[in-house]
């Protein structure tokens, strides 16, 4: 099993699909030098591919390292009925969030739909906080959601759902992928 700090770095790459040191440091809260060392070691192991200034992307062996860590570290949670109940409630919130983001995009970001996106984001941050005792690293999702929502409130509308920043939508999407992997479930793409 990976050391927890290595897992946190590699998991950020796994969830983002391609990421640079500064992005990973920002989302994980780890020091950039520590992130760079981990990425260099993982690249040398053949777990990541160096994409130059774009950062790194996970290779098959790197993905296997991350998913094996999930399987081992969260084996006990995969039979926790309370966590599955939490996830069922999340699915309902996720449906509302997707509708709000779609409405925001179709309305060219009108204020009403933006408030719906942010209200869902606030709810998710509170719900994730309930999981922090079980999965302490989830505190980073709460922090990231709050930071993104603050930026939207400050007029930086890119932080609603722009794919190249740590937007509410991107944080939500990464969290969703993360909790599914903790639970050992695949994303429903229907």
Buried (B, 14 or more C-beta within 10 A) or exposed (E): EBEEBBBBBBBBBBBBEBBBBEBBBBBBEBEEEBBBBBBBEBBEEEBBEEEEEEBBBBBEEBBEBBBEBBBEBBEEBBEBEEBEEBBEEBEEBBEBBEBBBEBBBEEEBEEEBBEBBBBBBBBBBEBBEEBBEBBEBBBBBBBBBBBBBEBBEEEBBEBBBBEEBBBBBBBBBBBBBBBBBBBBEEEEEE
